[in-house]
């Protein structure tokens, strides 16, 4: 599984003009599921997102997790993170998991993050979403359960 995680001052997800998720102070994770990803990948990513030390401590250093900071986690499925743009001008999504599998992995990620104590909000799987965010820092991190980066 692959994610782009951004520390946000706020974020909002809308579907067809209706707000489906609001996040105040937290991490917004855009998440792609690769073919072959399993429950282990979902748990790894949940653990990483919940425990990343990217929130400021009393000295202003990034030294606290979202749990320690009282922040939330936003999870938005985004298969385009698996796009391969190395050849030509149109990206290939052959490496992305089938939608049914991806939905299950996203659900496992969210459930595990909640089990760890995180407050989690989500987008709507397979919907056309508008994601609006105010990046705090800016802090943006790339995560990959297979260690690609």
C-alpha positions as CSV (number, residue, x, y, z in Angstrom):
1,X,0.0,0.0,0.0
2,X,1.1,3.5,-0.8
3,X,0.2,6.8,0.9
4,X,0.9,10.4,0.6
5,X,0.4,11.7,4.2
6,X,0.1,15.4,4.9
7,X,0.0,17.1,8.2
8,X,-3.0,19.4,8.0
9,X,-4.4,22.3,9.9
10,X,-7.8,21.3,8.4
11,X,-9.2,19.2,5.6
12,X,-12.6,18.5,4.1
13,X,-13.9,15.9,1.6
14,X,-17.0,16.6,-0.5
15,X,-18.9,14.3,-2.8
16,X,-21.5,15.8,-5.1
17,X,-21.3,19.1,-3.1
18,X,-22.0,17.4,0.3
19,X,-19.4,17.3,3.0
20,X,-18.6,13.7,3.9
21,X,-15.6,14.3,6.1
22,X,-14.1,17.1,8.1
23,X,-10.7,17.0,9.8
24,X,-9.2,19.6,12.2
25,X,-5.5,19.2,12.9
26,X,-4.4,15.8,11.8
27,X,-2.9,13.7,9.0
28,X,-4.7,13.4,5.7
29,X,-3.6,10.2,3.9
30,X,-4.3,9.7,0.3
31,X,-4.0,5.9,0.0
32,X,-3.5,3.6,-3.0
33,X,-3.7,-0.2,-2.9
34,X,-1.4,-2.2,-5.1
35,X,-2.1,-5.6,-6.6
36,X,-1.0,-8.2,-4.1
37,X,-1.4,-6.0,-1.0
38,X,-2.8,-7.9,2.0
39,X,-4.1,-7.3,5.5
40,X,-0.5,-7.1,6.7
41,X,0.1,-4.1,4.4
42,X,-3.0,-2.4,5.7
43,X,-1.9,-2.9,9.3
44,X,1.6,-1.7,8.6
45,X,0.3,1.5,7.1
46,X,-2.2,2.1,9.9
47,X,0.5,1.6,12.5
48,X,2.8,4.0,10.6
49,X,0.2,6.7,10.1
50,X,-1.0,6.6,13.8
51,X,2.5,6.5,15.3
52,X,4.4,8.9,12.9
53,X,6.0,11.6,15.0
54,X,5.1,14.6,12.9
55,X,3.3,16.9,15.4
56,X,5.1,19.6,17.3
57,X,6.1,19.1,21.0
58,X,6.6,21.9,23.5
59,X,9.9,22.8,22.0
60,X,8.5,23.0,18.5
61,X,10.1,19.8,17.2
62,X,8.2,17.1,15.3
63,X,8.2,14.7,18.1
64,X,4.6,13.6,18.8
65,X,2.2,11.2,17.1
66,X,-1.3,12.1,16.2
67,X,-2.5,10.2,19.3
68,X,-0.2,12.3,21.5
69,X,-1.3,15.5,19.8
70,X,-5.0,14.7,20.0
71,X,-5.2,14.9,16.2
72,X,-7.3,12.9,13.7
73,X,-6.6,10.8,10.7
74,X,-8.3,11.3,7.3
75,X,-8.1,8.4,4.8
76,X,-9.0,9.0,1.2
77,X,-8.7,6.1,-1.3
78,X,-6.7,7.2,-4.4
79,X,-5.8,4.5,-6.9
80,X,-3.9,7.0,-9.0
81,X,-1.0,6.7,-6.6
82,X,-0.2,3.4,-8.3
83,X,0.0,5.1,-11.7
84,X,3.0,4.2,-13.7
85,X,4.1,7.2,-15.8
86,X,7.5,6.0,-17.0
87,X,6.4,5.3,-20.6
88,X,4.3,7.5,-22.9
89,X,2.0,10.3,-21.8
90,X,-0.8,8.3,-20.2
91,X,-0.3,6.6,-16.9
92,X,-0.9,2.8,-16.5
93,X,-2.8,1.5,-13.5
94,X,-2.0,-2.2,-14.1
95,X,-0.3,-2.3,-10.7
96,X,-3.4,-1.1,-8.8
97,X,-5.6,-3.7,-7.0
98,X,-9.0,-4.5,-8.2
99,X,-11.7,-2.2,-6.7
100,X,-13.2,-5.0,-4.5
101,X,-9.8,-5.8,-3.0
102,X,-8.8,-2.2,-2.6
103,X,-12.0,-1.4,-0.7
104,X,-11.3,-4.3,1.7
105,X,-7.7,-3.1,2.3
106,X,-8.9,0.5,3.0
107,X,-11.5,-0.9,5.4
108,X,-8.8,-2.9,7.2
109,X,-6.6,0.1,7.4
110,X,-9.3,2.3,8.9
111,X,-10.4,-0.4,11.3
112,X,-6.9,-1.0,12.6
113,X,-6.2,2.7,13.0
114,X,-9.4,3.0,15.0
115,X,-8.4,0.0,17.1
116,X,-5.1,1.8,17.9
117,X,-7.2,4.7,19.2
118,X,-7.2,7.1,16.3
119,X,-10.2,9.2,15.3
120,X,-10.6,8.4,11.6
121,X,-12.7,10.1,8.9
122,X,-12.9,8.9,5.4
123,X,-13.8,9.8,1.9
124,X,-16.2,7.6,-0.2
125,X,-14.6,4.7,-2.0
126,X,-14.9,5.0,-5.8
127,X,-16.6,8.4,-5.6
128,X,-15.6,11.5,-7.4
129,X,-14.3,13.5,-4.5
130,X,-13.2,17.1,-3.9
131,X,-10.5,17.1,-1.3
132,X,-9.6,20.5,0.2
133,X,-6.8,20.9,2.7
134,X,-4.5,23.3,4.4
135,X,-1.1,21.7,4.7
136,X,0.5,22.6,8.0
137,X,4.3,23.1,7.7
138,X,4.1,22.0,5.0
139,X,4.7,18.5,6.0
140,X,4.2,15.8,3.3
141,X,5.5,12.2,3.6
142,X,5.6,9.3,1.2
143,X,4.9,5.9,2.6
144,X,5.0,2.5,1.0
145,X,4.4,-0.9,2.7
146,X,6.8,-2.6,0.3
147,X,9.6,-0.1,1.0
148,X,9.7,1.3,-2.5
149,X,10.4,4.7,-1.0
